[in-house]
Amino acid sequence: LWPGQSGRKIIVEKNRMQDLRTIRTRILTAVALLVPAVLLILAGGVARQGLCAIIVALMVHEYYSCFVTRSASRQLVLTGINLLMLAGYLLHGASGFMFGFSLAVMLTFIVFVLLVESRPHQPNFEDTLPAALIGLCYPGMLGTMLLAACRAESALILWLLVTVISTDTFAYFGGSAIGGSKLAARISPNKTISGTLCGLGAGVLASMLYAYFTGIPGHLVSFALFGFIAAVLAVFGDLAESLLKRVYGVKDTGRLLPGHGGILDRLDALLFAAPVLLFFA
């Protein structure tokens, strides 16, 4: 039976309360993660590199568990292969990264050749092989670039965090408050053009204000330009992960972060924006 006027009011009120609880959970989780993350960024050295390496490893594992295979053993094997890029970079810099990437591509093909031939009825390998190869680039290659970006000065790393978080936060609340036309209705129905514009404006403004109040060397125009580029890439990073989740029918990549989903759900924008920090630094 279709609810009457009072029933519709109750449904609307329940939805509103659920949204408020979700927002509260998201904020509490974000604060709980942000404080130790900032402290480790300021500490620098091995602590910062170790934190970033763990985060990249978690993102890679989430990717393979959501988009490639449900087998725990295969997830670990593919995650280990993907992390050869990260290990190569830590050991030998750019040359080690390229060697690790080449080796990861070969080993991924070898694993699937053995898997398909040893299991004649292996289902959907035509879909899982491309997904596994894409994982070498996203999040594997971009995750390694995030690790490389973490070697920059602490002030610049915090600049990127401030810019990306401001873009994401104001896009969410701006879109919720203003509404309007969808940005990419087939990929992410909740994102609006108005919210995206609010996020981009907030990202540029936050980039300039951070530079002004912290006294980082550089012209404010440069921070405005690179802040805008980082904000745009952050938006596309979010859309890229939404596209993958839409293709594979996944809501969240994990449950590690209450209110956010998985690590990849939370840091998808940062993965795309990290190369900007390398160039800017």
C-alpha positions as CSV (number, residue, x, y, z in Angstrom):
1,L,0.0,0.0,0.0
2,W,1.2,3.5,-0.9
3,P,1.8,5.4,2.4
4,G,-0.4,8.4,3.1
5,Q,0.8,11.9,3.9
6,S,1.8,11.1,7.5
7,G,3.6,7.9,6.3
8,R,5.6,9.9,3.7
9,K,6.6,12.4,6.4
10,I,7.9,9.5,8.6
11,I,9.9,8.1,5.7
12,V,11.4,11.5,4.9
13,E,12.3,12.0,8.5
14,K,13.9,8.5,8.8
15,N,16.0,9.2,5.7
16,R,17.0,12.5,7.1
17,M,18.1,11.0,10.3
18,Q,20.0,8.2,8.5
19,D,21.8,10.8,6.4
20,L,22.8,12.7,9.6
21,R,24.1,9.5,11.2
22,T,26.1,8.8,8.1
23,I,27.6,12.3,8.0
24,R,28.5,12.1,11.7
25,T,30.2,8.7,11.2
26,R,32.1,10.0,8.2
27,I,33.3,13.0,10.1
28,L,34.4,11.0,13.2
29,T,36.2,8.5,11.1
30,A,38.0,11.2,9.1
31,V,39.1,13.0,12.2
32,A,40.3,9.8,13.8
33,L,42.4,9.0,10.7
34,L,43.6,12.5,9.9
35,V,45.3,13.3,13.3
36,P,47.8,10.4,13.3
37,A,48.3,10.8,9.6
38,V,49.3,14.4,10.0
39,L,51.6,13.5,12.9
40,L,53.3,10.8,10.8
41,I,53.7,13.2,7.8
42,L,55.4,15.8,10.1
43,A,57.6,13.1,11.5
44,G,58.9,12.2,8.1
45,G,61.5,9.5,7.4
46,V,60.8,5.8,7.8
47,A,57.5,6.4,9.7
48,R,56.0,8.4,6.8
49,Q,57.3,6.0,4.1
50,G,56.1,3.0,6.1
51,L,52.6,4.4,6.6
52,C,52.3,5.2,2.9
53,A,53.6,1.7,1.9
54,I,51.0,0.0,4.2
55,I,48.2,2.2,2.7
56,V,49.2,1.3,-0.8
57,A,49.3,-2.4,0.0
58,L,45.8,-2.2,1.5
59,M,44.5,-0.4,-1.5
60,V,46.0,-2.9,-3.9
61,H,44.5,-5.8,-1.9
62,E,41.1,-4.2,-1.8
63,Y,41.2,-3.7,-5.6
64,Y,41.9,-7.4,-6.3
65,S,39.4,-8.6,-3.7
66,C,36.6,-6.5,-5.2
67,F,37.3,-6.5,-8.9
68,V,39.3,-9.6,-9.7
69,T,38.9,-12.7,-7.5
70,R,37.2,-13.9,-4.3
71,S,39.9,-16.4,-3.6
72,A,42.0,-15.2,-0.6
73,S,45.1,-17.0,-1.9
74,R,44.9,-15.5,-5.4
75,Q,44.3,-12.1,-3.9
76,L,47.5,-12.4,-1.9
77,V,49.5,-13.6,-4.9
78,L,48.2,-10.8,-7.2
79,T,48.8,-8.2,-4.5
80,G,52.3,-9.4,-4.0
81,I,53.0,-9.2,-7.8
82,N,51.5,-5.7,-7.9
83,L,53.7,-4.5,-5.0
84,L,56.9,-5.4,-6.9
85,M,56.6,-1.9,-8.4
86,L,56.6,-0.3,-4.9
87,A,59.4,-2.5,-3.7
88,G,61.5,-1.8,-6.8
89,Y,61.0,2.0,-6.3
90,L,62.0,1.8,-2.6
91,L,65.1,-0.2,-3.5
92,H,66.3,1.4,-6.7
93,G,64.2,4.5,-7.4
94,A,62.8,5.0,-10.9
95,S,64.8,2.2,-12.6
96,G,63.6,-0.2,-9.9
97,F,60.1,0.9,-10.4
98,M,60.2,0.2,-14.2
99,F,61.8,-3.2,-13.6
100,G,59.1,-4.0,-11.0
101,F,56.4,-3.0,-13.4
102,S,57.8,-5.1,-16.3
103,L,58.1,-8.1,-13.9
104,A,54.6,-7.6,-12.6
105,V,53.1,-7.6,-16.1
106,M,54.9,-10.8,-17.0
107,L,54.0,-12.6,-13.7
108,T,50.3,-11.6,-14.0
109,F,50.1,-13.2,-17.4
110,I,52.0,-16.3,-16.2
111,V,49.6,-16.7,-13.2
112,F,46.5,-16.5,-15.5
113,V,48.0,-18.9,-18.1
114,L,48.6,-21.4,-15.3
115,L,45.2,-20.8,-13.8
116,V,43.2,-21.1,-17.0
117,E,45.1,-24.2,-18.2
118,S,44.9,-25.9,-14.8
119,R,41.2,-25.2,-14.4
120,P,39.4,-25.8,-17.7
121,H,36.1,-24.4,-16.3
122,Q,37.6,-21.3,-14.7
123,P,34.8,-18.8,-15.1
124,N,35.0,-15.2,-16.4
125,F,38.8,-15.1,-16.9
126,E,38.1,-13.0,-20.0
127,D,36.9,-10.3,-17.5
128,T,39.3,-10.9,-14.6
129,L,42.5,-10.8,-16.7
130,P,41.8,-7.2,-18.0
131,A,40.8,-6.2,-14.5
132,A,44.1,-7.7,-13.1
133,L,46.1,-5.8,-15.7
134,I,44.3,-2.6,-15.0
135,G,45.2,-3.1,-11.3
136,L,48.9,-2.7,-12.2
137,C,48.2,0.8,-13.2
138,Y,45.3,1.6,-10.8
139,P,46.0,1.5,-8.0
140,G,49.5,-0.1,-8.4
141,M,51.4,2.5,-10.5
142,L,49.5,5.5,-9.1
143,G,50.0,4.1,-5.6
144,T,53.8,3.9,-6.2
145,M,53.6,7.6,-7.3
146,L,51.8,8.4,-4.1
147,L,54.7,6.8,-2.2
148,A,57.2,8.9,-4.3
149,A,55.2,12.0,-3.5
150,C,55.5,11.3,0.2
151,R,59.2,11.9,-0.1
152,A,58.5,15.6,-0.7
153,E,58.7,18.2,2.1
154,S,56.0,17.8,4.8
155,A,54.6,21.3,4.0
156,L,53.9,20.3,0.4
157,I,52.4,17.0,1.3
158,L,50.0,18.7,3.7
159,W,49.2,21.3,1.0
160,L,48.0,18.4,-1.3
161,L,46.0,16.9,1.5
162,V,44.3,20.2,2.3
163,T,43.5,20.8,-1.3
164,V,42.1,17.4,-2.0
165,I,40.1,17.2,1.3
166,S,38.6,20.6,0.7
167,T,37.6,19.7,-2.8
168,D,36.0,16.4,-1.7
169,T,34.3,17.9,1.3
170,F,32.8,21.0,-0.3
171,A,31.7,19.0,-3.4
172,Y,29.8,16.7,-1.1
173,F,28.1,19.3,1.0
174,G,27.7,21.8,-1.9
175,G,26.0,19.2,-4.0
176,S,23.7,18.1,-1.1
177,A,22.7,21.7,-0.4
178,I,22.3,23.0,-4.0
179,G,21.5,20.0,-6.1
180,G,20.8,20.5,-9.8
181,S,22.0,18.7,-12.9
182,K,24.1,15.5,-12.5
183,L,27.8,15.6,-13.4
184,A,28.0,12.0,-14.6
185,A,24.6,10.3,-14.1
186,R,25.6,6.9,-15.5
187,I,28.7,6.6,-13.4
188,S,28.0,8.4,-10.1
189,P,24.3,9.6,-9.8
190,N,24.9,11.5,-6.6
191,K,27.5,13.9,-8.0
192,T,26.1,17.2,-9.3
193,I,27.7,20.0,-11.4
194,S,27.0,22.5,-8.6
195,G,28.7,20.3,-6.1
196,T,31.7,19.8,-8.4
197,L,32.0,23.6,-8.9
198,C,31.9,24.2,-5.2
199,G,34.6,21.6,-4.7
200,L,36.9,23.1,-7.3
201,G,36.5,26.6,-5.9
202,A,37.1,25.3,-2.4
203,G,40.2,23.4,-3.5
204,V,41.8,26.5,-5.2
205,L,40.9,28.7,-2.3
206,A,42.3,26.2,0.3
207,S,45.5,25.9,-1.7
208,M,46.1,29.6,-1.8
209,L,45.1,30.1,1.9
210,Y,47.4,27.3,3.0
211,A,50.3,28.7,1.1
212,Y,49.6,32.2,2.4
213,F,49.3,31.3,6.1
214,T,52.1,28.7,6.2
215,G,54.6,30.9,4.2
216,I,55.6,28.2,1.7
217,P,58.0,29.8,-0.9
218,G,56.2,30.4,-4.2
219,H,53.8,32.8,-5.8
220,L,50.1,32.5,-4.9
221,V,49.2,32.3,-8.6
222,S,51.3,29.1,-8.8
223,F,49.4,27.6,-5.9
224,A,46.1,28.6,-7.5
225,L,47.0,26.9,-10.7
226,F,48.4,23.7,-9.2
227,G,45.5,23.7,-6.7
228,F,43.1,23.8,-9.6
229,I,44.8,21.0,-11.4
230,A,45.0,18.9,-8.3
231,A,41.3,19.6,-7.6
232,V,40.2,18.6,-11.1
233,L,42.3,15.4,-11.0
234,A,40.8,14.6,-7.6
235,V,37.3,14.8,-9.1
236,F,38.3,12.5,-11.9
237,G,40.0,10.1,-9.5
238,D,36.7,9.8,-7.6
239,L,34.8,9.2,-10.9
240,A,37.4,6.6,-12.0
241,E,36.8,4.5,-9.0
242,S,33.0,5.0,-9.3
243,L,33.3,3.8,-12.9
244,L,35.0,0.6,-11.8
245,K,32.5,0.0,-9.1
246,R,29.7,0.5,-11.6
247,V,31.2,-1.9,-14.1
248,Y,31.7,-4.7,-11.5
249,G,28.6,-4.0,-9.4
250,V,30.4,-3.1,-6.2
251,K,29.2,-0.5,-3.7
252,D,32.3,-0.2,-1.5
253,T,35.8,-1.6,-1.9
254,G,35.9,-2.5,1.8
255,R,34.5,-2.0,5.3
256,L,37.7,-0.8,7.1
257,L,36.6,2.8,7.4
258,P,33.1,3.3,8.9
259,G,31.0,5.7,6.8
260,H,33.6,5.7,4.0
261,G,34.0,2.1,2.9
262,G,37.5,0.9,2.1
263,I,40.9,2.7,1.9
264,L,40.5,2.9,-1.9
265,D,37.1,4.6,-1.5
266,R,38.7,7.2,0.7
267,L,41.9,7.8,-1.2
268,D,40.8,7.5,-4.8
269,A,41.0,11.3,-5.4
270,L,44.5,11.4,-3.8
271,L,45.8,8.8,-6.1
272,F,45.0,10.9,-9.1
273,A,46.3,14.1,-7.5
274,A,49.6,12.7,-6.2
275,P,51.5,13.2,-9.6
276,V,50.7,16.9,-9.3
277,L,52.7,17.1,-6.1
278,L,55.7,15.4,-7.8
279,F,55.7,17.9,-10.6
280,F,55.0,20.9,-8.3
281,A,57.7,19.9,-5.8
